[in-house]
Amino acid sequence: MLSNYSKDYDIEKKLWSAPDTIVKVSGDNQTAMENQVLAQPIKVKILDNLNRLLKNIFTYFTVSKGGGSTEPKSMKTDAKGIATTYWTLGTGEQALTASVKNLMVPKYLPYR
């Protein structure tokens, strides 16, 4: 029988194997002519619940308004936890969403 045995858990610091956060790195609020690629790429980083960068996480880039396109449409994060795409604008108001499957919060990160 064990006596004076206690186990201390710090639930806040438990490492999850799934991504926890997606963060804008660069590329937001740019302007360009219709059907042109933006000058700067769209970049996001993926973090775990301890704010550590995660590599090899599939990240998806979807044009949600304006009919443009991205290249690539999806990619794995690099060794620094960053995923990059190039956005070709469509017509009218533009919006792009970066997302990661199984992400805790938020699920989608909008760009304009």
Buried (B, 14 or more C-beta within 10 A) or exposed (E): EEEEEEEEEEEEEEEEEEBBBBBBBEBBEBEBEEEEBBEEBBBBBBBBBEEEBBEEBBBBBBBEBBEBBBEEEBBEBEEEBBBBBBBBBBEEEBEBBBBBEEBBEEEEBBBE
